[in-house]
Amino acid sequence: MKSQECPRCSNTARLSKRTFSDQALAALVVWKDLSEKHIDEPICEDCYEELRDVLIERIEDVKSVQPRQFNRAS
């Protein structure tokens, strides 16, 4: 796997597609931690860890965000 530019942070790294629930994605979009256009885009490990940490730190807030359906790439 070769390195590419991460669409979220623009760093050059190995990218992987990450799976988040619709509710987690909605929370990240509402909080502006993830752009809706980057849903289903592969991201780097650093971005994944950052987003995961945000969700863990704000777990109670995640529960109050209304889940949304996102148009996901096939």
VENLINVEN-V346949 format. One record per residue. N is the residue number from 1. RES is the residue in three letters. OMEGA is omega in whole degrees, 0 to 359 (NA if undefined). Layout:
N&RES&OMEGA / N&RES&OMEGA
This chain:
1&MET&181 / 2&LYS&180 / 3&SER&178 / 4&GLN&178 / 5&GLU&178 / 6&CYS&181 / 7&PRO&182 / 8&ARG&186 / 9&CYS&180 / 10&SER&175 / 11&ASN&176 / 12&THR&184 / 13&ALA&172 / 14&ARG&183 / 15&LEU&176 / 16&SER&175 / 17&LYS&182 / 18&ARG&181 / 19&THR&174 / 20&PHE&176 / 21&SER&177 / 22&ASP&180 / 23&GLN&178 / 24&ALA&178 / 25&LEU&179 / 26&ALA&179 / 27&ALA&181 / 28&LEU&178 / 29&VAL&180 / 30&VAL&181 / 31&TRP&180 / 32&LYS&174 / 33&ASP&179 / 34&LEU&176 / 35&SER&180 / 36&GLU&180 / 37&LYS&179 / 38&HIS&175 / 39&ILE&182 / 40&ASP&173 / 41&GLU&174 / 42&PRO&179 / 43&ILE&181 / 44&CYS&181 / 45&GLU&180 / 46&ASP&179 / 47&CYS&179 / 48&TYR&180 / 49&GLU&179 / 50&GLU&180 / 51&LEU&178 / 52&ARG&179 / 53&ASP&177 / 54&VAL&180 / 55&LEU&179 / 56&ILE&181 / 57&GLU&185 / 58&ARG&185 / 59&ILE&180 / 60&GLU&178 / 61&ASP&179 / 62&VAL&182 / 63&LYS&183 / 64&SER&179 / 65&VAL&179 / 66&GLN&177 / 67&PRO&178 / 68&ARG&172 / 69&GLN&178 / 70&PHE&174 / 71&ASN&183 / 72&ARG&176 / 73&ALA&180 / 74&SER&NA
